[in-house]
């Protein structure tokens, strides 16, 4: 039986604002979570949602993007910060839309999510259960 993951753990990722940022974030988050001992299906969901939030940050801001991953007993929280202070609101989406599903996916798949301003920046975050119970 593998050892239990630590109760709390944190990882920070700083990215330049470019089209490769979502791919780098996906790979880094997935690798970090699997190394941490997270269930593969939780790591895959975190990877997808992080990619969506980083894609939004790259699209809507013009500066660096920061990703913070934090775990505590039973909960994984990932926040993405960028330099666009406008707080996003999920838009209704339809199956024929090519874009605009990022926050819809976050709402649908995360146990909780939100956004808040930080001076001239914003953070959009989501939480997942690390036990797979949602």
Secondary structure, DSSP 8 states (H G I E B T S, - for coil): ------S-EEEEEEE-SSTTHHHHHHHHHHHHHHHHT--HHHHHHHHHHHHHHHHHHHHH-SS-EEEEEEEETTEEEEEEEES-----------TT-SS--HHHHHHHH-SEEEEEEETTEEEEEEEEESSS--
